[in-house]
Amino acid sequence: EVQLVESGGGLVQPGGSLRLSCAASGFDFGTYVMSWVRQAPGEGPEWVSAISAGGRFKYYADSVKGRFTISRDSAKDTVFLQMNNLRPEDTAVYYCNPGALHRKSFYPTDNWGAGTQVTVSA
């Protein structure tokens, strides 16, 4: 069974940092593009970042470019999202997903974890 377990969220002040982790299991992690998606209360999901299967290529939404960094550890089947200079508008539940990225569009799979809450507030 595919399992995705996000962790690392919390409450931080504007300008602060968090490092999110996504532990994956139940599929061949090393062959999948992995993405981070976030969803704020009352809003639809927003694709945030993606990393290629081998980790060579990284992609970011304009809203987080320059502030967030995605990475992966193939030995641990884990994807990370380092978030710096956090803003209140970054407040959301963050999910990882082994979806595809093609022609600037994100195509998620039906596999979702519980997500991890990130709250940015003074």
CORJO-V596213 format. One record per residue. PHI is phi in radians with two decimals (999 if undefined). OMEGA is omega in whole degrees, 0 to 359 (NA if undefined). Layout:
PHI:OMEGA ; PHI:OMEGA
This chain:
999:178 ; -1.27:176 ; -2.29:178 ; -2.31:183 ; -2.14:180 ; -1.57:179 ; -2.71:175 ; 1.81:180 ; -1.26:180 ; 2.91:179 ; -1.76:179 ; -2.38:176 ; -1.42:175 ; -0.92:183 ; 1.59:180 ; -1.40:184 ; -2.33:173 ; -2.51:174 ; -2.13:180 ; -1.61:177 ; -2.21:175 ; -2.33:178 ; -1.61:183 ; -1.91:176 ; -2.74:176 ; 1.56:176 ; -2.68:182 ; -1.38:185 ; -0.91:186 ; -1.18:180 ; -1.85:185 ; -1.98:164 ; -1.14:178 ; -2.07:181 ; -2.23:168 ; -1.91:179 ; -2.27:179 ; -2.24:180 ; -2.48:177 ; -1.47:180 ; -0.97:178 ; 1.31:181 ; -2.10:178 ; -1.40:180 ; -1.17:179 ; -2.21:175 ; -1.18:186 ; -1.93:187 ; -2.82:177 ; -2.54:177 ; -2.37:182 ; -1.16:184 ; -0.98:180 ; -1.54:178 ; 1.49:183 ; -1.28:186 ; -1.91:181 ; -2.27:184 ; -2.35:183 ; -2.43:170 ; -1.19:181 ; -1.00:184 ; -1.18:182 ; -2.10:182 ; -1.01:181 ; 1.58:180 ; -1.99:182 ; -1.87:176 ; -2.36:179 ; -1.72:177 ; -2.67:178 ; -2.57:178 ; -2.11:184 ; -1.13:180 ; -1.20:182 ; -1.88:184 ; 0.87:185 ; -2.31:175 ; -1.96:181 ; -2.11:172 ; -2.40:176 ; -1.49:184 ; -2.03:179 ; -2.04:179 ; 0.87:184 ; -1.14:181 ; -2.11:178 ; -0.94:180 ; -1.23:174 ; -1.42:180 ; -1.06:183 ; -3.13:168 ; -1.57:183 ; -1.83:180 ; -2.16:168 ; -1.85:184 ; -2.76:179 ; -1.45:181 ; -1.56:181 ; -1.82:177 ; -2.12:184 ; -2.59:179 ; 0.89:177 ; 1.17:178 ; -2.08:179 ; -1.79:180 ; -2.09:183 ; -1.25:169 ; -1.52:179 ; -1.56:182 ; -1.70:180 ; -2.39:173 ; -1.56:179 ; -1.39:181 ; 1.38:177 ; -2.33:186 ; -1.42:173 ; -2.04:179 ; -2.17:180 ; -1.97:184 ; -2.74:176 ; -1.39:NA
